[in-house]
Amino acid sequence: MLAAAGKAGEGYYLSSPWSAGFDNAANKKFVAEFQKEYKRMPTVYAAQAYDTAVLIGTALKAVGGDVKGKPDAFRAAL
């Protein structure tokens, strides 16, 4: 977005809950795998979707996939 703004974007500050530049192993892995698959940098929305899928997957694993039979345990795992 800032690149498209050109000079008008100079000095612009913004905040975001995520950045492709975060220096940790999990983020580096996510960014590398996303770029390999989609041939572009991930957006904050892609990162949020990935985190949501990981969260749900972890909770499903915790209840052996039995969400209907173990709703309280599923919620606790989330």
Contacts in CASP RR format, 6 or more apart in sequence:
PFRMAT RR
TARGET T0000
AUTHOR 0000-0000-0000
METHOD contacts of the structure
MODEL  1
MLAAAGKAGEGYYLSSPWSAGFDNAANKKFVAEFQKEYKRMPTVYAAQAY
DTAVLIGTALKAVGGDVKGKPDAFRAAL
2 9 0 8 1.000
2 12 0 8 1.000
5 12 0 8 1.000
16 44 0 8 1.000
17 44 0 8 1.000
17 48 0 8 1.000
18 44 0 8 1.000
18 47 0 8 1.000
18 48 0 8 1.000
20 27 0 8 1.000
20 31 0 8 1.000
20 41 0 8 1.000
20 42 0 8 1.000
21 27 0 8 1.000
21 31 0 8 1.000
30 42 0 8 1.000
30 47 0 8 1.000
30 50 0 8 1.000
31 41 0 8 1.000
31 42 0 8 1.000
34 41 0 8 1.000
34 42 0 8 1.000
34 46 0 8 1.000
34 50 0 8 1.000
35 41 0 8 1.000
35 42 0 8 1.000
42 50 0 8 1.000
55 78 0 8 1.000
56 78 0 8 1.000
58 77 0 8 1.000
59 74 0 8 1.000
59 77 0 8 1.000
59 78 0 8 1.000
60 67 0 8 1.000
60 74 0 8 1.000
62 73 0 8 1.000
62 74 0 8 1.000
62 77 0 8 1.000
63 69 0 8 1.000
63 70 0 8 1.000
63 73 0 8 1.000
63 74 0 8 1.000
63 77 0 8 1.000
64 70 0 8 1.000
67 74 0 8 1.000
END
